[in-house]
């Protein structure tokens, strides 16, 4: 390569970095990284502060609570991201945000009533599970408010505030969760979540009160527009829930079939690697999705941008996952303790699943979801939830906890492949139509 070409590439690199800096990309990366570090400390060090049986109980309770959280606010926070990120007046954006608050709070009040009643009636295999579930039953409404404010900050491109807000929650949770876990065990963990989330909701309203859109009179959406918001949110919720429920199903299946709290604790410690390895992907998605929403009708821009993202993300994720794969035992020793070192092979299997999700499935699926293909995303996720459940039950029966990782690898790969092909086809189809019209 000639010297002039190298200089040109270097100039383009610095120009690209400068553009990312102006748009707040590094604020999001830094904030997400700090938030994840705090989150890792609070989550991954919990096995050191709880007995193995208590940690197994917490895993079981959290998994049931995760199912409930899939219905949180009927997914109306997705409407906040989409409608407040699109071009429009501040009056319209404020109207959409206030509507999302009304709909989400109403839905969560009903959710809390029904789930609390169910917890009191349904039998559970682990002692103490009923009490912990009842104690945590009001968390959805706080988490909804936190998430809705968080996505409003991102939709309005308030990247610095978003990063501070995200980190503050994780930091408070880290401090309170460890302190109260030492004092009151599993119950202390639940109390810490109420305190940290409640404080952050108050902080969130302080962060958004001086936004330009909050200083104008809201133009509330019509009844028909509200119904459109709700329909979009429910479709997005179902698609997102269908995707996440696969990992929840695994924990449930492992717990129900093996009925061993210590094995469930090992499984949870190993599967935690999925979240630590995906924080870069989450930060990237938070940054890029509002831009893809703004280009919802420009499939050429979407496809060209996706190809660049795929190459960069693939290279970064490969290096990142390879490092985690090599140091799997060190990860277990530091975060969980020497009694969990036997879970290293399981950690490495989950890292393979994580790499497939981060490179082939995560970006394409989310781009489809926010650019008008949410119904396709929904169909694919529902199909693969069923496929995953069948494979998972069979694999766990035959191979124990290792079968859970194998099932996730297979389903992530197949669903990711289909999503990439569909994104390519719809983009190429519109590009072809444009060329024909130009001719």
Secondary structure as UniProt FT lines:
FT   HELIX           3..22
FT   TURN            23..24
FT   HELIX           25..44
FT   HELIX           46..49
FT   HELIX           52..69
FT   TURN            70..71
FT   HELIX           72..75
FT   HELIX           77..85
FT   HELIX           90..121
FT   TURN            127..128
FT   HELIX           129..135
FT   TURN            136..138
FT   HELIX           139..155
FT   TURN            156..157
FT   HELIX           159..208
FT   TURN            209..210
FT   HELIX           212..215
FT   HELIX           223..258
FT   HELIX           261..271
FT   HELIX           273..277
FT   HELIX           279..294
FT   TURN            295..297
FT   HELIX           299..326
FT   HELIX           328..335
FT   HELIX           338..343
FT   HELIX           344..356
FT   HELIX           357..361
FT   HELIX           362..370
FT   TURN            371..372
FT   HELIX           374..399
FT   HELIX           401..438
//
